[in-house]
Amino acid sequence: MTAPDGPAPSSGRGATPSSGRGAAPDPEPPSTAHGAAPAPAAPWTPWTRRRRSAARFWRRYRAHRAGLCGLAVLLVIALVALAAPLLVGDGARSVTDAPGTALEEPSGRFPLGTDQFGRPVLGLLVWGARVSLTVGLLAAALSVAIGTLIGVAAGHFGGWFATVVMRITDWFLVMPTLVLAIVLATVLSRSVWTVILAIGVTVWPTTARLVRAQTIAVESRPYIERARALGGGHLHVMRRHVLPNVLPLVLSQTTLCVSSAILTEATLAFLGLGDPTVVSWGGMLQDAREAGAVSSGHWWYLAPPGIAVAVVALAFTLCGRALESVLNPRLGVGR
Amino acid sequence: MTTTNPSVARAHEDGRRGGGRRGGRRPGDRSSSVPPYPRAPAYLTYLAGKLSGAVVSLLAVLVTGFFLFRIVPGDPVAAMTRGMPTSAEQLATLRRQFGLDLPVWRQFTDYCGRALTGDLGTSYQFRQPVGELIAQRLPATLLLTGVAVVLYSALGLWLGTRSAWRHGGLGDRLNTGLALTLWSVPSFWLGLLLIIVFSVGVGPVPGLFPTGGMSSGTTTGPAQVLDVAHHMVLPVLTLVAVGYAQTLLVTRASLLDEMGGDYLVTARAKGLRDDLVRRRHAVPNALLPTVTMVFINLGHVAAGSILVETVFSWPGLGGLFYQALSVPDLPLVQGLFMVFAGAMIVMNLLADLAYPLLDPRVGR
């Protein structure tokens, strides 16, 4: 949104949220609703508007208590994951130079006991947060990027291109996601990047469908016609007009995707398809199972990684639902 | 919650375009002024479209099944004979036996021809036809996941309806919160915990249920049925706990969408009791997305329990898939992949075919 265009792209937002899927239907200051030259006393830059809409967004988000809880939990876990080297040190994940003896019960020294190599479970948990968050975020970002690209292109161009692309999307949509991810992780080499790729390329179709529907809704609005009449090309319309209107939806979709990506990552690691040299929560569960933690009742080894996965996945889901109900009030998830 | 079916998304889009609310007519209503539905030609066109789509999808699965497993690095024969002293001639024989010495296009045509006649190749690991292996393991999976899908669909429908009807209340918040929490739990982990608590036993509590398997193998007749049911309790519990949230949320959202409908005001105005308004008027109109969910979940019957079957050593397809992965036994993985994907496609097709019967606006 550069100077010559001024506030035009957002004028549609202020006008009629007819299709319901649009961004928050707030009445904007009159100066933006008409795309007229910004004349008033205070200098009106695009940033003023952005700041205001960010403030408005935060005000609405704050009203969702569950969403706030989720956000707080995520911030804490992200900080812990970032500070892992400071908090527990590298020794916690070394197999050869482990601080404790095998499978100790929880004690003052090791609050959650140790694993079969004598490593403290708490330390592993902190290190595992890094992998889970990285894989979850990157895989969700990858899938949403693919989905957005395909959805916007299909919605914008229409015709046979859209027919073919949406056929492919539908086909991916009916594939059992987990099976496809497992198969990909099996045939490719074992690494964190394989897991990210396997999750990313299997879960994009939902996003593509949502984004396409939203693109079609946006493109039916008059300001797109105006932009075309003024000589805006395909790329211009997609980048400057469609994308900003689709992004809120994409944001909430990404957040929801992260939680399923984290669950899938844990699943793949549990099946032994993750990177064996990296400590992850799913991998810890696999280790615990192989060490016989189930039959010997070593709950302190088995319970924490699962709780960690559940807490992070739940936090992302809560954030995503709060975002969704702020950005698409009509969807009614938060009601 | 992400909707995993194109048809749900499509149904939602249709609803929006059609001006939001559905009319007050219930799906099962056939008054004389309404033309008989579905109108035959329109339905036939719709049917043909869906059928051809499904056939194309199945063919695509077939092609993917072939090429996905040709990008695998390494020589399958070498992987198979790892740890066994084998001569060069033996390797060559094996390679010929599995058809790996032919050019790729010949392998592909052979594979298509065989797959179309139902021959999915021979397992490296079991030295047995893949189709036979799958047929042996299929009943166990159908039993386990079939029971679980029926239970969690019913539970999700019931709780979702209650939740939506009194939305915003304490019951609704507890309900949704619990469902979301259980949905975030990895199913295999929940299974392992249940084994610790109920099979191994914690403290004074003895193990109440078997740790795994399908039966003790010593009983016959009615006692055997009870024995299998006893073995099924924990795996079914795991599947239901993790699975019901999706049905609940879909039902809740779609019922909430219906709740502002004028026809509900009419129904109340003519003096119907609250639960009649809900049961006879609101719920049938909100049922479409839920029905889709049920079909999707039935499509997952094959694939959905890979982890739970692995954890509980249930002798079904999921456990077989895990065994095949650890080798990796490519023909078996490939065959199972096609069975899993095929089940999804067929169930989606059935869902698509059921829509016009449930909602006359679809398929016109």
Interface residues (C-beta under 8 A of the other chain):
Chain A: S19 G20 R21 A66 R167 T169 D170 W171 L173 V174 M175 P176 T177 L178 V179 L180 I182 V183 L184 T186 V187 S189 V203 T206 R209 L210 A213 Q253 L256 C257 S259 S260 L263 A266 T267 F270 L271 G272 L273 G282 L285 A288 R289 V294 S295 S296 G297 W299 L302 A303 P305 G306 V309 A310 V311 A313 L314 T317 L318 L331 G332 V333 R335
Chain B: M1 T2 T3 T4 N5 P6 A9 E13 R16 G53 V56 S57 A60 V61 L68 F69 I71 V72 P73 H167 G168 G177 L180 T181 W183 S184 V185 P186 F188 W189 L190 L192 L193 I195 I196 V200 G201 V202 T211 L249 A253 L256 D257 G299 H300 A302 A303 G304 I306 L307 T310 F321 Y322 L325 S326 P328 V333 L336 F337 F340 A341 M344 I345 N348
